């Protein structure tokens, strides 16, 4: 995927906030894969949530799809929830840790 498209995808996904933690899905480490099919223009996103059975599952998936659907050159956005590997707080990046005042122990 071209760097400028990857930056745009990341920028837009950073606007999608996990309502439980108040942090965006990128910094939380909820985005596992972003892939563009060059022939079809389909953008495929694998993402997870902090817990299985989250009542906002549909909201989060639709939020990601809506955030990305009007990027020029994207034909379709396919957002899939995945649970392997399971999400843990270790996936939160440095920016997210700073926002949460989170410090890993050990």
JOPE-V436714 format. One record per backbone hydrogen bond with DSSP energy under -0.5 kcal/mol. CO is the residue of the C=O (numbers start at 0). NH is the residue of the N-H. If there is no record, write none. Layout:
BEGIN
co: {CO | CO}
nh: {NH | NH}
END
This chain:
BEGIN
co: {1 | 2 | 3 | 4 | 5 | 6 | 7 | 8 | 9 | 11 | 12 | 12 | 14 | 15 | 16 | 17 | 17 | 22 | 23 | 24 | 24 | 25 | 26 | 29 | 29 | 32 | 34 | 34 | 35 | 36 | 40 | 40 | 41 | 41 | 42 | 42 | 43 | 44 | 44 | 45 | 45 | 46 | 50 | 53 | 55 | 56 | 57 | 58 | 59 | 60 | 61 | 62 | 63 | 64 | 64 | 67 | 70 | 72 | 75 | 75 | 76 | 77 | 77 | 79 | 87 | 88 | 92 | 93 | 94 | 95 | 96 | 96}
nh: {5 | 6 | 7 | 8 | 9 | 10 | 11 | 12 | 13 | 14 | 15 | 24 | 16 | 24 | 18 | 21 | 22 | 17 | 27 | 29 | 30 | 28 | 92 | 31 | 47 | 45 | 36 | 43 | 37 | 40 | 74 | 75 | 36 | 43 | 44 | 77 | 34 | 46 | 79 | 31 | 32 | 81 | 53 | 56 | 59 | 60 | 61 | 62 | 63 | 64 | 65 | 66 | 67 | 67 | 68 | 70 | 73 | 74 | 42 | 77 | 78 | 44 | 79 | 46 | 90 | 91 | 96 | 97 | 98 | 99 | 100 | 101}
END
